[in-house]
């Protein structure tokens, strides 16, 4: 398995498109599976269409689901930081994508994004791991 950790600057952005980094990482690797993992308690990974208003729709939906106020028991950090810690329950910190001939098999309108509501931490990490396909026959004798 080949694996690399990429540093992602989120700043105050809710979404960071990872699609180009994924494309570069998969290029020349053949067939297999790409695993992505964000090792954070307050960030997740999503597959969405970008540039069509989806970004604002997601922001509005998260604001309704996870309001940024002082209702949370988890109190450290900026106001509403408790909501950040609930985000991975709704937007998983991991995903797996099939790779064929060195290309992640994303649909026409699919982009992979890091979703980060935590303004207290402007830098994140995402691990990309490629597991190559095996060409042999399965077990048995």
N, CA, C and O atoms as CSV, one atom per row, in Angstrom:
chain,resi,resn,atom,element,x,y,z
A,1,UNK,N,N,0.850,-1.176,0.000
A,1,UNK,CA,C,0.000,0.000,0.000
A,1,UNK,C,C,0.895,1.239,0.000
A,1,UNK,O,O,1.850,1.333,0.772
A,2,UNK,N,N,0.570,2.177,-0.874
A,2,UNK,CA,C,1.249,3.468,-0.893
A,2,UNK,C,C,0.374,4.468,-0.154
A,2,UNK,O,O,-0.846,4.478,-0.316
A,3,UNK,N,N,1.006,5.310,0.658
A,3,UNK,CA,C,0.237,6.253,1.450
A,3,UNK,C,C,0.996,7.563,1.588
A,3,UNK,O,O,2.222,7.578,1.697
A,4,UNK,N,N,0.255,8.656,1.583
A,4,UNK,CA,C,0.844,9.978,1.757
A,4,UNK,C,C,-0.145,10.830,2.552
A,4,UNK,O,O,-1.361,10.679,2.431
A,5,UNK,N,N,0.401,11.715,3.355
A,5,UNK,CA,C,-0.450,12.648,4.085
A,5,UNK,C,C,-0.287,14.026,3.457
A,5,UNK,O,O,0.831,14.514,3.291
A,6,UNK,N,N,-1.411,14.651,3.110
A,6,UNK,CA,C,-1.360,15.991,2.514
A,6,UNK,C,C,-1.860,17.004,3.535
A,6,UNK,O,O,-2.777,16.735,4.310
A,7,UNK,N,N,-1.242,18.157,3.514
A,7,UNK,CA,C,-1.633,19.255,4.400
A,7,UNK,C,C,-2.629,20.123,3.635
A,7,UNK,O,O,-2.408,20.467,2.473
A,8,UNK,N,N,-3.713,20.467,4.297
A,8,UNK,CA,C,-4.774,21.242,3.667
A,8,UNK,C,C,-4.995,22.505,4.493
A,8,UNK,O,O,-5.254,22.439,5.695
A,9,UNK,N,N,-4.890,23.648,3.834
A,9,UNK,CA,C,-5.186,24.903,4.511
A,9,UNK,C,C,-6.653,25.230,4.282
A,9,UNK,O,O,-7.082,25.479,3.155
A,10,UNK,N,N,-7.415,25.225,5.371
A,10,UNK,CA,C,-8.837,25.519,5.273
A,10,UNK,C,C,-9.119,26.983,5.575
A,10,UNK,O,O,-10.052,27.564,5.020
A,11,UNK,N,N,-8.315,27.587,6.458
A,11,UNK,CA,C,-8.590,28.958,6.868
A,11,UNK,C,C,-9.990,29.034,7.436
A,11,UNK,O,O,-10.319,28.322,8.385
A,12,UNK,N,N,-10.822,29.898,6.859
A,12,UNK,CA,C,-12.210,29.985,7.307
A,12,UNK,C,C,-13.169,29.408,6.268
A,12,UNK,O,O,-14.372,29.664,6.318
A,13,UNK,N,N,-12.627,28.621,5.316
A,13,UNK,CA,C,-13.469,27.998,4.282
A,13,UNK,C,C,-14.125,26.739,4.818
A,13,UNK,O,O,-13.483,25.940,5.501
A,14,UNK,N,N,-15.384,26.564,4.516
A,14,UNK,CA,C,-16.109,25.359,4.900
A,14,UNK,C,C,-15.642,24.157,4.089
A,14,UNK,O,O,-15.498,23.060,4.630
A,15,UNK,N,N,-15.402,24.358,2.777
A,15,UNK,CA,C,-15.045,23.271,1.863
A,15,UNK,C,C,-13.719,23.539,1.183
A,15,UNK,O,O,-13.416,24.668,0.795
A,16,UNK,N,N,-12.932,22.480,1.045
A,16,UNK,CA,C,-11.711,22.537,0.249
A,16,UNK,C,C,-11.758,21.369,-0.725
A,16,UNK,O,O,-11.870,20.214,-0.314
A,17,UNK,N,N,-11.672,21.671,-2.012
A,17,UNK,CA,C,-11.729,20.644,-3.050
A,17,UNK,C,C,-10.411,19.865,-3.069
A,17,UNK,O,O,-9.339,20.455,-3.205
A,18,UNK,N,N,-10.494,18.555,-2.935
A,18,UNK,CA,C,-9.323,17.675,-2.933
A,18,UNK,C,C,-9.164,16.921,-4.247
A,18,UNK,O,O,-8.234,16.127,-4.390
A,19,UNK,N,N,-10.049,17.153,-5.202
A,19,UNK,CA,C,-10.097,16.348,-6.419
A,19,UNK,C,C,-8.790,16.362,-7.203
A,19,UNK,O,O,-8.362,15.320,-7.699
A,20,UNK,N,N,-8.155,17.512,-7.323
A,20,UNK,CA,C,-6.899,17.577,-8.084
A,20,UNK,C,C,-5.788,16.809,-7.386
A,20,UNK,O,O,-5.000,16.129,-8.045
A,21,UNK,N,N,-5.712,16.904,-6.071
A,21,UNK,CA,C,-4.698,16.148,-5.315
A,21,UNK,C,C,-4.935,14.646,-5.468
A,21,UNK,O,O,-3.987,13.868,-5.580
A,22,UNK,N,N,-6.197,14.250,-5.472
A,22,UNK,CA,C,-6.543,12.836,-5.652
A,22,UNK,C,C,-6.125,12.375,-7.040
A,22,UNK,O,O,-5.534,11.306,-7.193
A,23,UNK,N,N,-6.432,13.182,-8.049
A,23,UNK,CA,C,-6.060,12.840,-9.424
A,23,UNK,C,C,-4.548,12.666,-9.553
A,23,UNK,O,O,-4.083,11.708,-10.171
A,24,UNK,N,N,-3.788,13.582,-8.978
A,24,UNK,CA,C,-2.329,13.497,-9.037
A,24,UNK,C,C,-1.812,12.253,-8.322
A,24,UNK,O,O,-0.912,11.575,-8.818
A,25,UNK,N,N,-2.374,11.959,-7.169
A,25,UNK,CA,C,-1.921,10.807,-6.387
A,25,UNK,C,C,-2.204,9.492,-7.102
A,25,UNK,O,O,-1.391,8.570,-7.043
A,26,UNK,N,N,-3.341,9.395,-7.771
A,26,UNK,CA,C,-3.744,8.141,-8.432
A,26,UNK,C,C,-3.049,7.919,-9.771
A,26,UNK,O,O,-2.916,6.776,-10.208
A,27,UNK,N,N,-2.604,8.986,-10.431
A,27,UNK,CA,C,-2.033,8.899,-11.772
A,27,UNK,C,C,-0.895,7.875,-11.823
A,27,UNK,O,O,0.045,7.922,-11.029
A,28,UNK,N,N,-1.008,6.961,-12.770
A,28,UNK,CA,C,0.035,5.959,-12.993
A,28,UNK,C,C,-0.010,4.772,-12.042
A,28,UNK,O,O,0.882,3.925,-12.095
A,29,UNK,N,N,-0.991,4.679,-11.194
A,29,UNK,CA,C,-1.033,3.615,-10.195
A,29,UNK,C,C,-1.808,2.378,-10.635
A,29,UNK,O,O,-1.792,1.378,-9.916
A,30,UNK,N,N,-2.474,2.398,-11.764
A,30,UNK,CA,C,-3.216,1.210,-12.208
A,30,UNK,C,C,-4.553,1.085,-11.511
A,30,UNK,O,O,-5.187,2.082,-11.166
A,31,UNK,N,N,-4.980,-0.163,-11.305
A,31,UNK,CA,C,-6.278,-0.452,-10.691
A,31,UNK,C,C,-6.112,-0.681,-9.191
A,31,UNK,O,O,-5.093,-1.204,-8.740
A,32,UNK,N,N,-7.122,-0.283,-8.434
A,32,UNK,CA,C,-7.092,-0.517,-6.994
A,32,UNK,C,C,-8.142,0.306,-6.280
A,32,UNK,O,O,-9.149,0.702,-6.866
A,33,UNK,N,N,-7.892,0.555,-5.007
A,33,UNK,CA,C,-8.794,1.343,-4.186
A,33,UNK,C,C,-8.033,2.501,-3.559
A,33,UNK,O,O,-6.903,2.342,-3.096
A,34,UNK,N,N,-8.662,3.660,-3.552
A,34,UNK,CA,C,-8.118,4.824,-2.872
A,34,UNK,C,C,-8.895,5.019,-1.578
A,34,UNK,O,O,-10.119,5.149,-1.592
A,35,UNK,N,N,-8.187,5.039,-0.482
A,35,UNK,CA,C,-8.782,5.321,0.819
A,35,UNK,C,C,-8.360,6.724,1.229
A,35,UNK,O,O,-7.188,7.088,1.127
A,36,UNK,N,N,-9.328,7.508,1.695
A,36,UNK,CA,C,-9.047,8.846,2.205
A,36,UNK,C,C,-9.470,8.894,3.662
A,36,UNK,O,O,-10.508,8.348,4.034
A,37,UNK,N,N,-8.657,9.553,4.488
A,37,UNK,CA,C,-8.979,9.648,5.906
A,37,UNK,C,C,-8.510,10.986,6.448
A,37,UNK,O,O,-7.350,11.363,6.281
A,38,UNK,N,N,-9.423,11.706,7.102
A,38,UNK,CA,C,-9.100,12.967,7.771
A,38,UNK,C,C,-8.984,12.672,9.272
A,38,UNK,O,O,-9.999,12.445,9.930
A,39,UNK,N,N,-7.754,12.671,9.825
A,39,UNK,CA,C,-7.574,12.290,11.230
A,39,UNK,C,C,-7.878,13.441,12.189
A,39,UNK,O,O,-7.010,13.898,12.932
A,40,UNK,N,N,-9.117,13.892,12.153
A,40,UNK,CA,C,-9.533,15.027,12.990
A,40,UNK,C,C,-10.902,14.741,13.597
A,40,UNK,O,O,-11.730,14.073,12.978
A,41,UNK,N,N,-11.138,15.240,14.797
A,41,UNK,CA,C,-12.420,15.059,15.483
A,41,UNK,C,C,-13.449,16.094,15.050
A,41,UNK,O,O,-14.592,16.063,15.508
A,42,UNK,N,N,-13.049,17.020,14.159
A,42,UNK,CA,C,-13.958,18.107,13.779
A,42,UNK,C,C,-13.975,18.367,12.276
A,42,UNK,O,O,-14.251,19.490,11.853
A,43,UNK,N,N,-13.687,17.358,11.465
A,43,UNK,CA,C,-13.706,17.525,10.006
A,43,UNK,C,C,-14.181,16.226,9.373
A,43,UNK,O,O,-14.121,15.164,9.994
A,44,UNK,N,N,-14.653,16.316,8.138
A,44,UNK,CA,C,-15.117,15.139,7.418
A,44,UNK,C,C,-14.840,15.270,5.936
A,44,UNK,O,O,-14.379,16.309,5.465
A,45,UNK,N,N,-15.125,14.209,5.210
A,45,UNK,CA,C,-14.936,14.162,3.763
A,45,UNK,C,C,-16.278,13.918,3.099
A,45,UNK,O,O,-17.078,13.109,3.570
A,46,UNK,N,N,-16.519,14.617,2.006
A,46,UNK,CA,C,-17.800,14.462,1.306
A,46,UNK,C,C,-17.560,14.452,-0.194
A,46,UNK,O,O,-16.550,14.952,-0.687
A,47,UNK,N,N,-18.512,13.872,-0.901
A,47,UNK,CA,C,-18.498,13.850,-2.355
A,47,UNK,C,C,-19.731,14.631,-2.808
A,47,UNK,O,O,-20.865,14.204,-2.589
A,48,UNK,N,N,-19.492,15.785,-3.447
A,48,UNK,CA,C,-20.600,16.650,-3.853
A,48,UNK,C,C,-20.288,17.309,-5.190
A,48,UNK,O,O,-19.153,17.282,-5.665
A,49,UNK,N,N,-21.312,17.896,-5.780
A,49,UNK,CA,C,-21.151,18.712,-6.979
A,49,UNK,C,C,-20.766,20.121,-6.533
A,49,UNK,O,O,-21.406,20.698,-5.655
A,50,UNK,N,N,-19.724,20.666,-7.139
A,50,UNK,CA,C,-19.286,22.020,-6.812
A,50,UNK,C,C,-19.704,23.003,-7.901
A,50,UNK,O,O,-19.889,22.621,-9.056
A,51,UNK,N,N,-19.850,24.262,-7.526
A,51,UNK,CA,C,-20.134,25.312,-8.493
A,51,UNK,C,C,-21.576,25.421,-8.926
A,51,UNK,O,O,-21.880,26.154,-9.868
A,52,UNK,N,N,-22.476,24.710,-8.262
A,52,UNK,CA,C,-23.880,24.713,-8.669
A,52,UNK,C,C,-24.794,25.254,-7.573
A,52,UNK,O,O,-26.017,25.147,-7.662
A,53,UNK,N,N,-24.187,25.837,-6.538
A,53,UNK,CA,C,-24.951,26.295,-5.394
A,53,UNK,C,C,-24.939,25.311,-4.249
A,53,UNK,O,O,-25.439,25.613,-3.166
A,54,UNK,N,N,-24.372,24.129,-4.472
A,54,UNK,CA,C,-24.344,23.092,-3.446
A,54,UNK,C,C,-23.560,23.546,-2.223
A,54,UNK,O,O,-23.917,23.196,-1.098
A,55,UNK,N,N,-22.501,24.317,-2.427
A,55,UNK,CA,C,-21.688,24.779,-1.303
A,55,UNK,C,C,-22.545,25.581,-0.321
A,55,UNK,O,O,-22.499,25.343,0.886
A,56,UNK,N,N,-23.318,26.522,-0.838
A,56,UNK,CA,C,-24.192,27.343,0.016
A,56,UNK,C,C,-25.303,26.491,0.631
A,56,UNK,O,O,-25.672,26.691,1.789
A,57,UNK,N,N,-25.833,25.544,-0.141
A,57,UNK,CA,C,-26.869,24.655,0.394
A,57,UNK,C,C,-26.317,23.823,1.557
A,57,UNK,O,O,-26.992,23.647,2.572
A,58,UNK,N,N,-25.096,23.317,1.408
A,58,UNK,CA,C,-24.490,22.534,2.488
A,58,UNK,C,C,-24.257,23.422,3.706
A,58,UNK,O,O,-24.547,23.015,4.831
A,59,UNK,N,N,-23.738,24.624,3.496
A,59,UNK,CA,C,-23.512,25.554,4.612
A,59,UNK,C,C,-24.819,25.839,5.350
A,59,UNK,O,O,-24.851,25.832,6.581
A,60,UNK,N,N,-25.890,26.088,4.608
A,60,UNK,CA,C,-27.200,26.358,5.223
A,60,UNK,C,C,-27.715,25.141,5.990
A,60,UNK,O,O,-28.252,25.273,7.090
A,61,UNK,N,N,-27.550,23.970,5.408
A,61,UNK,CA,C,-28.017,22.743,6.059
A,61,UNK,C,C,-27.249,22.481,7.345
A,61,UNK,O,O,-27.842,22.144,8.370
A,62,UNK,N,N,-25.925,22.637,7.293
A,62,UNK,CA,C,-25.121,22.430,8.504
A,62,UNK,C,C,-25.469,23.453,9.579
A,62,UNK,O,O,-25.480,23.123,10.765
A,63,UNK,N,N,-25.754,24.698,9.176
A,63,UNK,CA,C,-26.139,25.732,10.145
A,63,UNK,C,C,-27.457,25.362,10.833
A,63,UNK,O,O,-27.640,25.642,12.018
A,64,UNK,N,N,-28.373,24.733,10.092
A,64,UNK,CA,C,-29.642,24.292,10.698
A,64,UNK,C,C,-29.436,23.081,11.607
A,64,UNK,O,O,-29.990,23.020,12.705
A,65,UNK,N,N,-28.633,22.117,11.140
A,65,UNK,CA,C,-28.398,20.898,11.911
A,65,UNK,C,C,-27.507,21.131,13.127
A,65,UNK,O,O,-27.734,20.566,14.197
A,66,UNK,N,N,-26.490,21.971,12.946
A,66,UNK,CA,C,-25.469,22.182,13.972
A,66,UNK,C,C,-25.278,23.681,14.213
A,66,UNK,O,O,-24.268,24.249,13.797
A,67,UNK,N,N,-26.229,24.318,14.873
A,67,UNK,CA,C,-26.147,25.771,15.085
A,67,UNK,C,C,-24.884,26.175,15.847
A,67,UNK,O,O,-24.410,25.443,16.715
A,68,UNK,N,N,-24.356,27.332,15.515
A,68,UNK,CA,C,-23.132,27.844,16.138
A,68,UNK,C,C,-23.511,28.720,17.330
A,68,UNK,O,O,-23.447,29.947,17.247
A,69,UNK,N,N,-23.904,28.096,18.430
A,69,UNK,CA,C,-24.257,28.849,19.623
A,69,UNK,C,C,-23.723,28.118,20.853
A,69,UNK,O,O,-22.904,27.208,20.722
A,70,UNK,N,N,-24.166,28.498,22.021
A,70,UNK,CA,C,-23.598,27.935,23.252
A,70,UNK,C,C,-24.442,26.807,23.862
A,70,UNK,O,O,-24.362,26.568,25.067
A,71,UNK,N,N,-25.240,26.118,23.059
A,71,UNK,CA,C,-26.096,25.036,23.574
A,71,UNK,C,C,-25.330,23.751,23.901
A,71,UNK,O,O,-25.880,22.866,24.557
A,72,UNK,N,N,-24.088,23.629,23.464
A,72,UNK,CA,C,-23.351,22.371,23.569
A,72,UNK,C,C,-22.624,22.228,24.902
A,72,UNK,O,O,-22.155,23.212,25.474
A,73,UNK,N,N,-22.537,21.014,25.380
A,73,UNK,CA,C,-21.780,20.732,26.605
A,73,UNK,C,C,-20.281,20.856,26.359
A,73,UNK,O,O,-19.521,21.221,27.256
A,74,UNK,N,N,-19.872,20.552,25.149
A,74,UNK,CA,C,-18.461,20.688,24.756
A,74,UNK,C,C,-18.199,22.180,24.549
A,74,UNK,O,O,-18.592,22.733,23.522
A,75,UNK,N,N,-17.549,22.837,25.500
A,75,UNK,CA,C,-17.517,24.304,25.555
A,75,UNK,C,C,-16.209,24.977,25.138
A,75,UNK,O,O,-16.227,26.180,24.878
A,76,UNK,N,N,-15.080,24.278,25.060
A,76,UNK,CA,C,-13.837,25.004,24.767
A,76,UNK,C,C,-13.840,25.524,23.331
A,76,UNK,O,O,-14.644,25.081,22.510
A,77,UNK,N,N,-12.953,26.453,23.031
A,77,UNK,CA,C,-12.867,26.996,21.672
A,77,UNK,C,C,-13.877,28.101,21.437
A,77,UNK,O,O,-14.476,28.633,22.373
A,78,UNK,N,N,-14.053,28.434,20.173
A,78,UNK,CA,C,-14.969,29.511,19.803
A,78,UNK,C,C,-16.423,29.094,20.058
A,78,UNK,O,O,-16.722,27.912,20.229
A,79,UNK,N,N,-17.304,30.070,20.078
A,79,UNK,CA,C,-18.732,29.794,20.307
A,79,UNK,C,C,-19.240,28.785,19.286
A,79,UNK,O,O,-19.039,28.950,18.082
A,80,UNK,N,N,-19.892,27.756,19.769
A,80,UNK,CA,C,-20.438,26.735,18.886
A,80,UNK,C,C,-19.470,25.630,18.527
A,80,UNK,O,O,-19.782,24.774,17.698
A,81,UNK,N,N,-18.284,25.637,19.149
A,81,UNK,CA,C,-17.279,24.619,18.815
A,81,UNK,C,C,-17.784,23.201,19.090
A,81,UNK,O,O,-17.317,22.244,18.473
A,82,UNK,N,N,-18.722,23.068,20.002
A,82,UNK,CA,C,-19.318,21.752,20.246
A,82,UNK,C,C,-19.936,21.174,18.986
A,82,UNK,O,O,-19.919,19.959,18.791
A,83,UNK,N,N,-20.483,22.031,18.125
A,83,UNK,CA,C,-21.054,21.583,16.850
A,83,UNK,C,C,-19.979,20.976,15.951
A,83,UNK,O,O,-20.234,20.013,15.228
A,84,UNK,N,N,-18.772,21.548,16.002
A,84,UNK,CA,C,-17.666,21.020,15.193
A,84,UNK,C,C,-17.406,19.556,15.518
A,84,UNK,O,O,-17.101,18.757,14.632
A,85,UNK,N,N,-17.529,19.215,16.789
A,85,UNK,CA,C,-17.252,17.842,17.221
A,85,UNK,C,C,-18.372,16.874,16.848
A,85,UNK,O,O,-18.176,15.660,16.901
A,86,UNK,N,N,-19.525,17.385,16.478
A,86,UNK,CA,C,-20.618,16.533,16.012
A,86,UNK,C,C,-20.563,16.300,14.502
A,86,UNK,O,O,-21.161,15.350,13.996
A,87,UNK,N,N,-19.855,17.158,13.790
A,87,UNK,CA,C,-19.803,17.078,12.320
A,87,UNK,C,C,-19.452,15.680,11.802
A,87,UNK,O,O,-20.139,15.191,10.904
A,88,UNK,N,N,-18.401,15.006,12.332
A,88,UNK,CA,C,-18.056,13.684,11.782
A,88,UNK,C,C,-19.125,12.615,11.975
A,88,UNK,O,O,-19.057,11.557,11.348
A,89,UNK,N,N,-20.114,12.874,12.834
A,89,UNK,CA,C,-21.230,11.927,12.959
A,89,UNK,C,C,-22.149,12.020,11.743
A,89,UNK,O,O,-22.897,11.086,11.457
A,90,UNK,N,N,-22.095,13.137,11.033
A,90,UNK,CA,C,-22.936,13.365,9.855
A,90,UNK,C,C,-22.139,13.286,8.553
A,90,UNK,O,O,-22.654,12.824,7.535
A,91,UNK,N,N,-20.896,13.734,8.584
A,91,UNK,CA,C,-20.019,13.719,7.409
A,91,UNK,C,C,-18.780,12.928,7.804
A,91,UNK,O,O,-17.938,13.408,8.563
A,92,UNK,N,N,-18.680,11.728,7.288
A,92,UNK,CA,C,-17.647,10.782,7.698
A,92,UNK,C,C,-16.232,11.325,7.455
A,92,UNK,O,O,-15.998,12.034,6.477
A,93,UNK,N,N,-15.301,10.991,8.340
A,93,UNK,CA,C,-13.913,11.395,8.116
A,93,UNK,C,C,-13.161,10.460,7.160
A,93,UNK,O,O,-11.954,10.610,6.971
A,94,UNK,N,N,-13.873,9.491,6.551
A,94,UNK,CA,C,-13.186,8.586,5.624
A,94,UNK,C,C,-14.086,8.222,4.456
A,94,UNK,O,O,-15.311,8.308,4.535
A,95,UNK,N,N,-13.438,7.810,3.361
A,95,UNK,CA,C,-14.170,7.284,2.200
A,95,UNK,C,C,-13.220,6.445,1.362
A,95,UNK,O,O,-12.000,6.562,1.474
A,96,UNK,N,N,-13.801,5.597,0.522
A,96,UNK,CA,C,-13.043,4.744,-0.391
A,96,UNK,C,C,-13.585,4.946,-1.795
A,96,UNK,O,O,-14.796,4.997,-2.009
A,97,UNK,N,N,-12.659,5.061,-2.755
A,97,UNK,CA,C,-13.031,5.302,-4.153
A,97,UNK,C,C,-12.306,4.280,-5.026
A,97,UNK,O,O,-11.099,4.097,-4.870
A,98,UNK,N,N,-13.014,3.608,-5.945
A,98,UNK,CA,C,-12.326,2.713,-6.877
A,98,UNK,C,C,-11.450,3.510,-7.841
A,98,UNK,O,O,-11.789,4.623,-8.243
A,99,UNK,N,N,-10.316,2.911,-8.201
A,99,UNK,CA,C,-9.390,3.513,-9.155
A,99,UNK,C,C,-9.190,2.513,-10.290
A,99,UNK,O,O,-8.847,1.356,-10.051
A,100,UNK,N,N,-9.403,2.962,-11.522
A,100,UNK,CA,C,-9.205,2.121,-12.705
A,100,UNK,C,C,-8.206,2.840,-13.620
A,100,UNK,O,O,-8.376,4.009,-13.969
A,101,UNK,N,N,-7.167,2.103,-13.991
A,101,UNK,CA,C,-6.126,2.632,-14.871
A,101,UNK,C,C,-5.618,3.992,-14.389
A,101,UNK,O,O,-5.416,4.909,-15.185
A,102,UNK,N,N,-5.415,4.108,-13.076
A,102,UNK,CA,C,-4.828,5.320,-12.505
A,102,UNK,C,C,-5.760,6.507,-12.393
A,102,UNK,O,O,-5.313,7.633,-12.176
A,103,UNK,N,N,-7.062,6.262,-12.542
A,103,UNK,CA,C,-8.037,7.362,-12.435
A,103,UNK,C,C,-9.102,7.020,-11.404
A,103,UNK,O,O,-9.733,5.965,-11.463
A,104,UNK,N,N,-9.288,7.939,-10.453
A,104,UNK,CA,C,-10.361,7.763,-9.481
A,104,UNK,C,C,-11.686,7.787,-10.234
A,104,UNK,O,O,-11.918,8.666,-11.064
A,105,UNK,N,N,-12.534,6.843,-9.950
A,105,UNK,CA,C,-13.788,6.679,-10.690
A,105,UNK,C,C,-14.903,7.555,-10.126
A,105,UNK,O,O,-15.922,7.066,-9.639
A,106,UNK,N,N,-14.678,8.860,-10.208
A,106,UNK,CA,C,-15.686,9.826,-9.784
A,106,UNK,C,C,-16.659,10.065,-10.922
A,106,UNK,O,O,-16.280,10.019,-12.092
A,107,UNK,N,N,-17.913,10.319,-10.578
A,107,UNK,CA,C,-18.908,10.648,-11.580
A,107,UNK,C,C,-18.661,12.030,-12.161
A,107,UNK,O,O,-17.856,12.797,-11.632
A,108,UNK,N,N,-19.349,12.346,-13.239
A,108,UNK,CA,C,-19.156,13.601,-13.960
A,108,UNK,C,C,-19.219,14.811,-13.053
A,108,UNK,O,O,-18.409,15.727,-13.201
A,109,UNK,N,N,-20.146,14.845,-12.125
A,109,UNK,CA,C,-20.337,16.039,-11.288
A,109,UNK,C,C,-19.815,15.850,-9.871
A,109,UNK,O,O,-20.069,16.695,-9.012
A,110,UNK,N,N,-19.098,14.773,-9.602
A,110,UNK,CA,C,-18.620,14.510,-8.247
A,110,UNK,C,C,-17.240,15.112,-8.001
A,110,UNK,O,O,-16.318,14.943,-8.799
A,111,UNK,N,N,-17.124,15.801,-6.903
A,111,UNK,CA,C,-15.838,16.289,-6.395
A,111,UNK,C,C,-15.710,15.808,-4.960
A,111,UNK,O,O,-16.707,15.662,-4.254
A,112,UNK,N,N,-14.482,15.562,-4.534
A,112,UNK,CA,C,-14.229,15.173,-3.156
A,112,UNK,C,C,-13.757,16.416,-2.411
A,112,UNK,O,O,-12.826,17.098,-2.838
A,113,UNK,N,N,-14.418,16.696,-1.289
A,113,UNK,CA,C,-14.087,17.885,-0.513
A,113,UNK,C,C,-13.838,17.528,0.950
A,113,UNK,O,O,-14.415,16.583,1.488
A,114,UNK,N,N,-12.966,18.309,1.571
A,114,UNK,CA,C,-12.818,18.291,3.013
A,114,UNK,C,C,-13.818,19.298,3.561
A,114,UNK,O,O,-13.848,20.447,3.123
A,115,UNK,N,N,-14.630,18.874,4.512
A,115,UNK,CA,C,-15.620,19.753,5.145
A,115,UNK,C,C,-15.093,20.075,6.539
A,115,UNK,O,O,-14.845,19.178,7.346
A,116,UNK,N,N,-14.925,21.373,6.811
A,116,UNK,CA,C,-14.332,21.792,8.076
A,116,UNK,C,C,-15.073,23.010,8.617
A,116,UNK,O,O,-14.953,24.109,8.077
A,117,UNK,N,N,-15.831,22.809,9.673
A,117,UNK,CA,C,-16.555,23.920,10.297
A,117,UNK,C,C,-15.746,24.579,11.408
A,117,UNK,O,O,-16.154,25.610,11.943
A,118,UNK,N,N,-14.606,23.995,11.759
A,118,UNK,CA,C,-13.804,24.449,12.901
A,118,UNK,C,C,-12.869,25.593,12.510
A,118,UNK,O,O,-11.803,25.356,11.942
A,119,UNK,N,N,-13.261,26.821,12.810
A,119,UNK,CA,C,-12.438,27.987,12.461
A,119,UNK,C,C,-11.255,28.145,13.399
A,119,UNK,O,O,-10.381,28.972,13.138
A,120,UNK,N,N,-11.197,27.378,14.484
A,120,UNK,CA,C,-10.084,27.462,15.428
A,120,UNK,C,C,-8.835,26.757,14.911
A,120,UNK,O,O,-7.752,26.956,15.462
A,121,UNK,N,N,-8.955,25.940,13.870
A,121,UNK,CA,C,-7.820,25.182,13.353
A,121,UNK,C,C,-7.760,25.353,11.834
A,121,UNK,O,O,-8.471,24.648,11.118
A,122,UNK,N,N,-6.928,26.272,11.321
A,122,UNK,CA,C,-6.914,26.559,9.879
A,122,UNK,C,C,-6.116,25.576,9.021
A,122,UNK,O,O,-6.085,25.718,7.799
A,123,UNK,N,N,-5.477,24.593,9.631
A,123,UNK,CA,C,-4.706,23.611,8.866
A,123,UNK,C,C,-5.171,22.210,9.227
A,123,UNK,O,O,-5.369,21.887,10.398
A,124,UNK,N,N,-5.343,21.381,8.197
A,124,UNK,CA,C,-5.793,20.006,8.381
A,124,UNK,C,C,-4.879,19.061,7.622
A,124,UNK,O,O,-4.053,19.479,6.810
A,125,UNK,N,N,-5.047,17.777,7.907
A,125,UNK,CA,C,-4.312,16.734,7.201
A,125,UNK,C,C,-5.317,15.745,6.645
A,125,UNK,O,O,-6.354,15.479,7.254
A,126,UNK,N,N,-4.998,15.210,5.490
A,126,UNK,CA,C,-5.800,14.141,4.902
A,126,UNK,C,C,-4.833,13.076,4.418
A,126,UNK,O,O,-3.884,13.376,3.694
A,127,UNK,N,N,-5.071,11.828,4.815
A,127,UNK,CA,C,-4.229,10.710,4.374
A,127,UNK,C,C,-4.859,10.086,3.144
A,127,UNK,O,O,-6.036,9.725,3.151
A,128,UNK,N,N,-4.060,9.958,2.075
A,128,UNK,CA,C,-4.457,9.268,0.855
A,128,UNK,C,C,-3.678,7.959,0.820
A,128,UNK,O,O,-2.450,7.967,0.910
A,129,UNK,N,N,-4.374,6.846,0.690
A,129,UNK,CA,C,-3.721,5.530,0.652
A,129,UNK,C,C,-4.248,4.760,-0.548
A,129,UNK,O,O,-5.457,4.683,-0.766
A,130,UNK,N,N,-3.325,4.187,-1.332
A,130,UNK,CA,C,-3.702,3.413,-2.513
A,130,UNK,C,C,-3.393,1.946,-2.270
A,130,UNK,O,O,-2.260,1.571,-1.968
A,131,UNK,N,N,-4.416,1.131,-2.407
A,131,UNK,CA,C,-4.276,-0.315,-2.284
A,131,UNK,C,C,-4.429,-0.910,-3.676
A,131,UNK,O,O,-5.530,-0.909,-4.226
A,132,UNK,N,N,-3.328,-1.426,-4.263
A,132,UNK,CA,C,-3.418,-1.955,-5.629
A,132,UNK,C,C,-4.246,-3.238,-5.694
A,132,UNK,O,O,-4.315,-4.012,-4.739
A,133,UNK,N,N,-4.865,-3.429,-6.847
A,133,UNK,CA,C,-5.640,-4.653,-7.088
A,133,UNK,C,C,-4.689,-5.832,-7.199
A,133,UNK,O,O,-3.553,-5.692,-7.652
A,134,UNK,N,N,-5.171,-6.994,-6.779
A,134,UNK,CA,C,-4.372,-8.212,-6.951
A,134,UNK,C,C,-4.859,-8.915,-8.211
A,134,UNK,O,O,-6.029,-8.808,-8.579
A,135,UNK,N,N,-3.980,-9.615,-8.850
A,135,UNK,CA,C,-4.309,-10.278,-10.119
A,135,UNK,C,C,-4.457,-11.779,-9.982
A,135,UNK,O,O,-4.813,-12.446,-10.954
A,136,UNK,N,N,-4.190,-12.345,-8.788
A,136,UNK,CA,C,-4.260,-13.787,-8.603
A,136,UNK,C,C,-5.681,-14.260,-8.347
A,136,UNK,O,O,-6.613,-13.463,-8.243
A,137,UNK,N,N,-5.822,-15.560,-8.249
A,137,UNK,CA,C,-7.112,-16.164,-7.921
A,137,UNK,C,C,-7.242,-16.272,-6.414
A,137,UNK,O,O,-6.240,-16.403,-5.711
A,138,UNK,N,N,-8.451,-16.218,-5.917
A,138,UNK,CA,C,-8.709,-16.333,-4.477
A,138,UNK,C,C,-8.329,-17.695,-3.947
A,138,UNK,O,O,-8.190,-18.647,-4.715
A,139,UNK,N,N,-8.161,-17.797,-2.633
A,139,UNK,CA,C,-7.719,-18.988,-1.894
A,139,UNK,C,C,-8.295,-20.313,-2.351
A,139,UNK,O,O,-8.696,-20.457,-3.506
A,140,UNK,N,N,-8.335,-21.231,-1.495
A,140,UNK,CA,C,-8.852,-22.557,-1.815
A,140,UNK,C,C,-7.749,-23.476,-2.301
A,140,UNK,O,O,-6.721,-23.017,-2.797
A,141,UNK,N,N,-7.965,-24.769,-2.158
A,141,UNK,CA,C,-6.970,-25.719,-2.661
A,141,UNK,C,C,-7.610,-26.858,-3.378
A,141,UNK,O,O,-6.916,-27.750,-3.865
